[in-house]
Amino acid sequence: MQKLGWFLFIASFLPWLAILFIVPFLPLSIAEKTQIDVVLAVLAEVCFWLSVVILGKEVVTKYRRYLNPRYLWNKIRNFHRR
């Protein structure tokens, strides 16, 4: 069950990447792209919240902090200063 939770947690980020990097470049109308974006966003949220239920809030909060842009930016700045 734990593996399913981790799979869903990781899979919840993939639709957001598709929304940012794939969907804008598809040869579709704006309306079709919007529909795809909505479906992908809902899919991402469903996957994320199912993983929260399976893994528990504490685990997800701990690892989601590492994906916070502010945390990543501080890590890059601290690495660059060395």
Secondary structure, DSSP 8 states (H G I E B T S, - for coil): -HHHHHHHHHHTTHHHHHHHHTGGGSS--HHHHHHHHHHHHHHHHHHHHHHHHHH-HHHHHHHHHTT-HHHHHHHHHHHHH-
